[in-house]
Amino acid sequence: MKGAAEGDLKQQLKKIIAFESDRGIDPQSIGDNDPLFGEDSTIQLDSLDILQISMVIYKTYGLKITGSNDARRAFATVTSLANEIQSQ
């Protein structure tokens, strides 16, 4: 998935993240390579956010993320999450 399709996926992921985190985040304010959690993140997702988003990702894209190491890698950025979905 390249070009426009990849951009569309990232936009969809940003909308999911913004909606499921329930923090009033504008999806357009989330950069493709911005950290999604941790002290360097402006979004500051927590473990409950990741769990909720993971469930939506599974239902929408069929990607099952198990284990904290896999979740940290997948949810590092919107780009890393898109790459996980594309690689399945």
C-alpha positions as CSV (number, residue, x, y, z in Angstrom):
1,M,0.0,0.0,0.0
2,K,1.7,3.2,-1.2
3,G,0.9,6.8,-1.9
4,A,-2.7,7.8,-1.5
5,A,-3.8,4.5,0.0
6,E,-1.2,4.7,2.7
7,G,-2.1,8.3,3.4
8,D,-5.8,7.3,3.7
9,L,-4.9,4.5,6.1
10,K,-3.0,7.0,8.3
11,Q,-5.9,9.4,8.3
12,Q,-8.3,6.7,9.3
13,L,-6.0,5.7,12.1
14,K,-5.7,9.3,13.3
15,K,-9.5,9.5,13.5
16,I,-9.7,6.2,15.4
17,I,-7.0,7.4,17.9
18,A,-8.7,10.8,18.4
19,F,-12.1,9.3,18.8
20,E,-11.2,6.4,21.1
21,S,-8.9,8.4,23.3
22,D,-11.8,10.7,24.1
23,R,-9.5,13.7,24.8
24,G,-10.9,16.1,22.3
25,I,-7.9,15.7,20.0
26,D,-8.2,17.0,16.4
27,P,-7.1,14.1,14.2
28,Q,-5.3,16.6,11.9
29,S,-3.1,17.6,14.8
30,I,-1.6,14.1,15.1
31,G,1.6,13.9,13.0
32,D,2.5,10.6,11.2
33,N,5.7,10.2,13.3
34,D,4.6,11.9,16.6
35,P,5.0,9.6,19.6
36,L,1.6,8.3,20.7
37,F,2.6,7.6,24.3
38,G,5.3,8.3,26.8
39,E,6.8,11.5,28.1
40,D,7.7,12.8,24.6
41,S,4.1,12.5,23.4
42,T,1.7,15.4,23.2
43,I,-1.2,12.9,23.0
44,Q,-0.1,10.8,26.0
45,L,-2.1,7.7,25.3
46,D,-2.3,5.4,28.3
47,S,-2.7,1.6,28.6
48,L,-6.5,1.9,28.6
49,D,-6.4,4.0,25.4
50,I,-4.1,1.5,23.7
51,L,-6.5,-1.4,24.7
52,Q,-9.5,0.4,23.4
53,I,-7.8,1.4,20.1
54,S,-6.4,-2.1,19.8
55,M,-9.9,-3.5,19.8
56,V,-11.1,-1.2,17.1
57,I,-8.0,-1.9,15.0
58,Y,-8.7,-5.6,15.3
59,K,-12.4,-5.2,14.4
60,T,-11.6,-2.9,11.5
61,Y,-8.3,-4.3,10.1
62,G,-8.0,-7.8,11.6
63,L,-4.7,-6.9,13.3
64,K,-4.4,-8.6,16.6
65,I,-1.7,-7.1,18.8
66,T,-0.7,-9.2,21.8
67,G,1.8,-8.5,24.4
68,S,3.2,-5.2,25.7
69,N,6.3,-5.3,23.5
70,D,4.3,-5.7,20.4
71,A,1.9,-3.0,21.5
72,R,4.8,-0.6,22.2
73,R,6.3,-1.2,18.8
74,A,3.0,-1.0,16.9
75,F,1.7,2.1,18.8
76,A,4.9,4.0,18.7
77,T,3.6,6.3,15.9
78,V,0.8,6.4,13.4
79,T,3.3,5.3,10.8
80,S,4.4,2.2,12.8
81,L,0.7,1.3,13.3
82,A,0.0,1.6,9.6
83,N,3.1,-0.5,8.8
84,E,1.8,-3.2,11.2
85,I,-1.5,-3.3,9.4
86,Q,0.1,-3.3,6.0
87,S,2.5,-6.1,6.8
88,Q,-0.2,-8.6,7.9
